[in-house]
Amino acid sequence: MLKEQNLKTNRMEQKENTGALFKNDFKKTEKQPDYKGFCMIKGEKMEISAWLNESKDGKKYMGLQFS
């Protein structure tokens, strides 16, 4: 999956302080992210993983991890 996403994001011009997320069609467990993608921060290309979550009071949000 990551290889497929690399192909998608490599076709896009990566500008500073921008990124893109793509739905993870290969998700099999809750530990795997719902979305994956890349961003460019301070000249460094970073991977983004995002999970769809719901707070205790029912508000939906995305939890993010950068690596």
C-alpha positions in Angstrom: 0.0 0.0 0.0 2.7 2.4 0.9 4.4 1.8 -2.5 1.1 2.6 -4.2 0.7 5.8 -2.2 4.3 6.8 -3.0 3.4 6.6 -6.7 0.5 8.9 -6.1 2.3 11.5 -4.0 5.5 11.4 -6.2 3.3 12.7 -9.1 2.3 15.7 -7.0 4.6 18.6 -6.3 5.4 18.6 -2.6 5.3 22.2 -1.3 6.6 23.3 2.1 4.1 22.9 5.0 1.6 20.9 2.9 0.6 17.3 2.8 -1.9 14.8 1.5 -3.8 11.9 3.0 -5.2 8.9 1.2 -7.8 6.3 2.4 -6.1 3.1 3.6 -7.9 0.5 1.5 -5.7 -2.2 3.0 -6.7 -1.7 6.6 -7.3 -5.0 8.4 -7.0 -4.2 12.1 -7.9 -1.2 14.3 -4.2 -0.6 15.0 -3.7 0.2 11.3 -4.4 3.8 10.2 -7.6 4.8 8.4 -5.6 7.2 6.2 -1.9 7.5 5.2 0.1 10.1 3.3 3.0 12.4 3.3 3.8 16.0 4.2 6.8 18.4 3.8 7.9 20.1 7.0 11.1 22.2 7.1 12.3 20.6 3.9 11.9 17.0 5.3 9.3 14.7 3.7 7.4 12.9 6.5 4.9 10.1 6.5 1.5 10.9 8.1 -0.8 8.2 9.6 -4.4 9.2 10.7 -7.1 7.3 12.6 -10.7 8.3 12.8 -11.7 8.5 16.5 -14.7 9.6 18.6 -14.3 11.4 21.9 -16.2 10.5 25.1 -18.8 13.2 24.4 -19.3 11.9 20.8 -17.3 14.4 18.8 -15.5 12.9 15.8 -11.8 13.7 15.3 -8.6 12.5 13.5 -5.6 11.3 15.6 -2.4 11.9 13.7 1.1 10.4 13.8 4.1 11.8 11.9 7.2 9.8 11.2 
